[in-house]
Amino acid sequence: MNVSDVGAGGLPHGQLASSVATQTTRRRAPNADSRFAYADRLFAWISRLFALGVIGITLLVAWVLYSGSAASRAKFGWSFLWTSDWNPVELSFGALPFVWGTLATSGIAIAIALPLGLLASICLAELLPTRISDPLAFLIELLVAVPSVVYGLVGVFVLVPFIRVAGGWVASSLGFIPIFAGPVYGIGLLTAGILLAIMIVPFIVSVSREVLLAVPQTQRDAALALGATRWETVWQVVVPYARSGIFGSVFLALARALGETMAVTMVIGNRPQISASLFAPAHTMAAVLANEFAEADGAVYLAALIQIAFVLFGITVLVNAIARLLIASTTSRASLMRA
């Protein structure tokens, strides 16, 4: 080794340069790590802030509705939910006709949409090849984006005349049964329920298809290896495995049906009376808010409408929470099976 190759520290120039670079890196690393750690903490706190903001908005909406209904709760209490009189002139309010109309139309919609949506999702997820099922699923999901007023117009010009004619035949033959009795106007509970079913089928199909696709392939392979047919595998293995997720899709669709306003308002008749007939006009909680909120000229009248909104808000939040829990339970179970 030549003298010229030795540095000031008694080390060769190459080792000296490497030692200096290492010491420099060690001096800079803590500062760099501290900057990254600070950025990570800042990002975490900002994320928490936004998450808490969503919860805060929900609580704020609940508080505004609860406080805004104070005058109605003070005068009628919660008993106005099971009283039927709705007379703004005499300031006598009972929300039972609206609760009945909301539950009846939603029940009719689920009864129609559940078998249709479930069978369609089974076909898309289990029976059709991917090159066909994926485009069809995409088209079905597009139906969710159609504005409700468009569905309402279709209901007015297509569904109402059809129900008027077909319902007349049913009433003339089965009018002795209370649910088919009375005059048939075309607008009423049945029309609103069928229209809601058309609107919520895409929700059931889309979510149920994803839940069925999340079922581990090992479940299907095991059933087929034991000699089960394709349909037996789907109906006795895949569907029971995804049952809670399918129920979740139904609850999501139910939440949409409960809160639907414009389309239902156009075809239900908007009459605050309770009738056993499916052909009779009725009213819903969402529709009465849309129709009468601008006309509420008194504190009690306005508070009664806000109290209906508060009840509808609570029902919708509860239904969505149950749906999310059911879907999450199916997804987590599928993940455990894959692991």
C-alpha positions as CSV (number, residue, x, y, z in Angstrom):
1,M,0.0,0.0,0.0
2,N,1.4,3.4,-1.0
3,V,1.5,6.3,1.4
4,S,-0.7,8.3,-1.1
5,D,-3.4,5.7,-0.7
6,V,-3.7,6.3,3.1
7,G,-6.1,8.9,4.3
8,A,-5.8,11.3,7.2
9,G,-7.4,8.8,9.6
10,G,-4.9,6.1,8.8
11,L,-7.4,4.2,6.6
12,P,-7.3,3.7,2.8
13,H,-9.2,6.3,0.8
14,G,-12.0,3.8,-0.2
15,Q,-12.6,2.7,3.4
16,L,-12.4,6.3,4.6
17,A,-15.1,7.4,2.1
18,S,-17.3,4.5,3.0
19,S,-16.9,5.3,6.8
20,V,-17.8,8.9,6.2
21,A,-20.9,8.0,4.1
22,T,-22.0,5.6,6.8
23,Q,-21.6,8.1,9.5
24,T,-23.5,10.7,7.4
25,T,-26.3,8.3,6.8
26,R,-26.6,7.5,10.5
27,R,-26.7,11.2,11.3
28,R,-29.4,11.8,8.7
29,A,-31.6,8.7,9.3
30,P,-33.1,9.8,12.6
31,N,-34.2,13.1,11.1
32,A,-35.7,11.4,8.1
33,D,-37.5,8.8,10.3
34,S,-38.8,11.6,12.5
35,R,-40.2,13.4,9.5
36,F,-41.9,10.2,8.2
37,A,-43.2,9.4,11.7
38,Y,-44.7,12.9,12.0
39,A,-46.3,12.6,8.6
40,D,-47.8,9.2,9.6
41,R,-49.2,10.6,12.8
42,L,-50.6,13.6,11.0
43,F,-52.3,11.4,8.4
44,A,-53.7,9.1,11.2
45,W,-55.2,12.1,13.0
46,I,-56.7,13.6,9.9
47,S,-58.2,10.2,9.0
48,R,-59.7,10.0,12.5
49,L,-61.0,13.5,12.2
50,F,-62.9,12.8,9.0
51,A,-64.2,9.5,10.4
52,L,-65.5,11.3,13.5
53,G,-66.9,14.0,11.2
54,V,-69.2,11.5,9.5
55,I,-70.4,10.2,12.9
56,G,-70.8,13.8,14.0
57,I,-73.0,14.7,11.0
58,T,-75.2,11.7,11.7
59,L,-75.6,12.7,15.3
60,L,-76.2,16.3,14.3
61,V,-79.0,15.2,11.9
62,A,-80.6,13.1,14.7
63,W,-80.4,16.0,17.2
64,V,-81.9,18.5,14.7
65,L,-84.8,16.2,14.0
66,Y,-85.3,15.4,17.7
67,S,-85.2,19.0,18.8
68,G,-87.3,20.2,15.9
69,S,-90.1,17.8,16.9
70,A,-90.3,19.1,20.5
71,A,-93.6,20.9,20.0
72,S,-95.3,17.8,18.6
73,R,-93.8,15.5,21.3
74,A,-95.0,17.9,24.0
75,K,-98.6,18.0,22.7
76,F,-99.1,14.4,21.4
77,G,-96.2,12.4,22.8
78,W,-95.2,9.3,21.0
79,S,-98.8,8.2,20.9
80,F,-99.3,10.1,17.7
81,L,-97.5,7.2,16.0
82,W,-100.6,4.9,16.6
83,T,-103.3,7.5,16.1
84,S,-105.0,8.0,12.7
85,D,-106.3,11.5,12.7
86,W,-104.4,13.9,10.4
87,N,-106.2,17.3,10.4
88,P,-103.9,20.3,10.0
89,V,-106.9,22.7,10.3
90,E,-107.7,21.5,13.8
91,L,-104.0,20.8,14.6
92,S,-104.8,17.2,15.3
93,F,-102.1,14.8,14.0
94,G,-101.7,11.1,14.0
95,A,-99.0,9.3,11.9
96,L,-100.4,5.8,11.8
97,P,-101.7,6.0,8.2
98,F,-98.2,7.0,7.0
99,V,-96.5,4.3,9.1
100,W,-98.9,1.8,7.7
101,G,-98.5,2.9,4.1
102,T,-94.7,2.9,4.5
103,L,-94.6,-0.6,5.9
104,A,-97.2,-2.0,3.6
105,T,-95.6,-0.7,0.4
106,S,-92.1,-1.9,1.6
107,G,-93.5,-5.3,2.5
108,I,-95.1,-5.7,-0.9
109,A,-91.9,-4.6,-2.6
110,I,-89.7,-7.1,-0.7
111,A,-92.2,-9.9,-1.3
112,I,-91.9,-9.3,-5.0
113,A,-88.2,-8.3,-5.3
114,L,-86.7,-11.0,-3.0
115,P,-87.4,-14.1,-5.2
116,L,-86.7,-12.3,-8.4
117,G,-83.5,-10.7,-7.2
118,L,-82.2,-13.9,-5.5
119,L,-82.8,-16.1,-8.5
120,A,-81.2,-13.5,-10.8
121,S,-78.1,-13.3,-8.6
122,I,-77.8,-17.1,-8.5
123,C,-78.0,-17.2,-12.3
124,L,-75.3,-14.5,-12.6
125,A,-73.0,-15.9,-10.0
126,E,-73.3,-19.6,-10.5
127,L,-74.8,-20.6,-13.8
128,L,-73.8,-18.1,-16.5
129,P,-70.2,-17.9,-17.8
130,T,-68.2,-14.8,-16.7
131,R,-68.2,-13.3,-20.2
132,I,-72.0,-13.0,-20.1
133,S,-72.6,-12.5,-16.4
134,D,-70.2,-9.5,-16.0
135,P,-71.9,-7.4,-18.7
136,L,-75.3,-8.3,-17.4
137,A,-74.4,-7.4,-13.8
138,F,-73.0,-4.1,-15.0
139,L,-76.3,-3.3,-16.8
140,I,-78.3,-4.2,-13.7
141,E,-76.1,-2.0,-11.5
142,L,-76.7,0.9,-13.9
143,L,-80.4,0.7,-13.0
144,V,-79.6,1.9,-9.5
145,A,-78.5,5.3,-11.0
146,V,-81.8,5.9,-12.8
147,P,-83.6,8.9,-11.1
148,S,-86.6,7.9,-9.1
149,V,-88.8,10.4,-11.0
150,V,-88.1,8.4,-14.1
151,Y,-89.5,5.3,-12.4
152,G,-92.4,7.4,-11.3
153,L,-93.2,8.5,-14.8
154,V,-93.0,4.8,-16.0
155,G,-95.4,3.9,-13.1
156,V,-97.9,6.6,-14.1
157,F,-98.0,5.9,-17.8
158,V,-97.5,2.1,-17.8
159,L,-98.1,0.5,-14.3
160,V,-101.2,2.6,-13.3
161,P,-103.2,1.7,-16.5
162,F,-102.2,-1.9,-16.2
163,I,-103.3,-2.1,-12.5
164,R,-106.5,-0.4,-13.3
165,V,-107.4,-3.0,-15.9
166,A,-106.0,-6.1,-14.3
167,G,-107.1,-5.0,-10.8
168,G,-110.6,-4.6,-12.1
169,W,-110.7,-8.2,-13.2
170,V,-109.3,-9.4,-9.9
171,A,-111.8,-7.2,-7.9
172,S,-114.7,-8.5,-9.9
173,S,-113.7,-12.1,-9.2
174,L,-112.2,-11.9,-5.7
175,G,-113.8,-8.8,-4.3
176,F,-115.2,-10.8,-1.4
177,I,-111.7,-11.0,0.0
178,P,-110.8,-7.8,1.9
179,I,-107.4,-7.2,0.3
180,F,-109.1,-7.2,-3.2
181,A,-112.2,-5.3,-2.3
182,G,-113.2,-1.8,-3.2
183,P,-112.9,0.3,-6.4
184,V,-109.7,0.1,-8.5
185,Y,-108.3,3.5,-9.4
186,G,-104.9,2.2,-10.6
187,I,-103.1,4.2,-7.9
188,G,-102.7,2.7,-4.5
189,L,-100.7,0.4,-2.3
190,L,-100.2,-2.4,-4.8
191,T,-99.0,0.0,-7.6
192,A,-96.5,1.7,-5.2
193,G,-95.3,-1.7,-4.0
194,I,-94.7,-3.1,-7.5
195,L,-92.9,0.1,-8.5
196,L,-90.7,-0.1,-5.4
197,A,-89.9,-3.7,-6.2
198,I,-88.7,-2.7,-9.6
199,M,-86.5,-0.1,-8.0
200,I,-84.9,-2.3,-5.4
201,V,-84.3,-5.4,-7.4
202,P,-80.9,-4.1,-8.7
203,F,-79.8,-3.7,-5.0
204,I,-80.6,-7.3,-4.2
205,V,-79.0,-8.6,-7.4
206,S,-75.8,-6.6,-7.1
207,V,-75.1,-7.3,-3.4
208,S,-76.3,-10.9,-3.5
209,R,-74.1,-11.7,-6.5
210,E,-71.0,-10.4,-4.7
211,V,-71.9,-12.4,-1.6
212,L,-72.3,-15.6,-3.6
213,L,-69.0,-15.0,-5.4
214,A,-67.4,-14.6,-2.0
215,V,-68.3,-18.2,-1.0
216,P,-65.1,-20.3,-1.1
217,Q,-64.8,-22.6,-4.2
218,T,-63.9,-25.4,-1.8
219,Q,-67.5,-25.5,-0.7
220,R,-68.7,-26.1,-4.2
221,D,-66.0,-28.6,-5.0
222,A,-66.7,-30.7,-1.8
223,A,-70.5,-30.9,-2.6
224,L,-69.8,-31.9,-6.3
225,A,-67.3,-34.5,-5.1
226,L,-69.9,-36.1,-2.9
227,G,-72.2,-36.5,-5.9
228,A,-74.5,-33.4,-5.6
229,T,-75.9,-31.9,-8.8
230,R,-75.2,-28.3,-9.8
231,W,-78.5,-27.1,-8.5
232,E,-78.2,-29.0,-5.2
233,T,-74.8,-27.5,-4.7
234,V,-76.1,-24.0,-5.3
235,W,-79.3,-24.4,-3.3
236,Q,-78.1,-26.6,-0.4
237,V,-74.5,-25.4,0.0
238,V,-73.8,-22.0,-1.6
239,V,-77.0,-20.2,-0.7
240,P,-77.1,-21.3,3.0
241,Y,-73.4,-20.3,3.3
242,A,-74.2,-16.8,2.0
243,R,-77.6,-16.6,3.8
244,S,-76.7,-13.7,6.2
245,G,-75.2,-11.7,3.3
246,I,-78.3,-12.2,1.2
247,F,-80.4,-11.0,4.2
248,G,-78.1,-8.0,4.3
249,S,-78.9,-7.2,0.7
250,V,-82.6,-7.5,1.5
251,F,-82.2,-5.1,4.4
252,L,-80.3,-2.6,2.2
253,A,-83.1,-2.8,-0.4
254,L,-85.7,-2.4,2.4
255,A,-83.9,0.8,3.5
256,R,-84.2,2.2,0.0
257,A,-87.9,1.2,-0.1
258,L,-88.6,2.9,3.2
259,G,-87.1,6.2,2.2
260,E,-88.3,6.4,-1.4
261,T,-90.2,9.6,-2.0
262,M,-90.8,10.9,-5.5
263,A,-91.8,7.7,-7.3
264,V,-94.1,6.5,-4.5
265,T,-95.7,10.0,-4.3
266,M,-96.6,9.8,-8.0
267,V,-98.5,6.4,-7.8
268,I,-99.7,5.8,-4.3
269,G,-102.6,8.3,-4.2
270,N,-101.6,10.3,-1.1
271,R,-104.6,9.7,1.0
272,P,-103.9,9.4,4.8
273,Q,-106.3,6.6,5.5
274,I,-105.8,2.9,6.4
275,S,-107.5,0.4,4.2
276,A,-107.2,-3.4,4.0
277,S,-107.5,-3.3,0.2
278,L,-104.3,-3.4,-1.9
279,F,-106.1,-1.3,-4.5
280,A,-106.9,1.6,-2.1
281,P,-104.9,4.9,-2.2
282,A,-102.6,5.4,0.8
283,H,-99.7,7.6,2.0
284,T,-96.2,7.1,3.3
285,M,-93.9,8.9,5.7
286,A,-91.5,10.1,3.0
287,A,-94.4,11.2,0.7
288,V,-96.2,13.3,3.4
289,L,-92.9,15.1,4.1
290,A,-92.5,16.0,0.4
291,N,-96.1,17.0,-0.1
292,E,-96.8,19.0,3.1
293,F,-93.6,20.4,4.4
294,A,-93.8,23.6,2.4
295,E,-97.4,24.1,3.6
296,A,-96.7,23.7,7.3
297,D,-97.6,27.2,8.6
298,G,-97.7,26.4,12.3
299,A,-95.2,25.3,14.9
300,V,-97.1,22.1,15.9
301,Y,-97.8,21.2,12.2
302,L,-94.1,21.6,11.3
303,A,-93.0,19.7,14.5
304,A,-95.3,16.8,13.6
305,L,-93.8,16.5,10.2
306,I,-90.3,16.6,11.7
307,Q,-91.2,13.9,14.2
308,I,-92.3,11.7,11.3
309,A,-88.9,12.5,9.7
310,F,-87.1,11.5,13.0
311,V,-88.9,8.2,13.1
312,L,-88.1,7.5,9.4
313,F,-84.5,8.4,10.0
314,G,-84.2,6.0,13.0
315,I,-85.8,3.2,11.1
316,T,-83.5,3.7,8.1
317,V,-80.4,3.8,10.2
318,L,-81.4,0.7,12.1
319,V,-82.1,-1.2,8.9
320,N,-78.8,-0.2,7.3
321,A,-76.9,-1.1,10.4
322,I,-78.4,-4.6,10.5
323,A,-77.7,-5.0,6.8
324,R,-74.0,-4.1,7.1
325,L,-73.5,-6.4,10.1
326,L,-75.0,-9.3,8.1
327,I,-72.9,-8.7,5.0
328,A,-69.7,-8.2,7.2
329,S,-70.3,-11.6,8.9
330,T,-70.5,-13.4,5.6
331,T,-67.4,-11.7,4.2
332,S,-65.4,-12.4,7.3
333,R,-66.4,-16.0,7.4
334,A,-65.4,-16.4,3.7
335,S,-62.0,-14.9,4.5
336,L,-61.5,-17.4,7.4
337,M,-62.3,-20.3,5.1
338,R,-59.8,-19.1,2.5
339,A,-57.1,-18.8,5.2
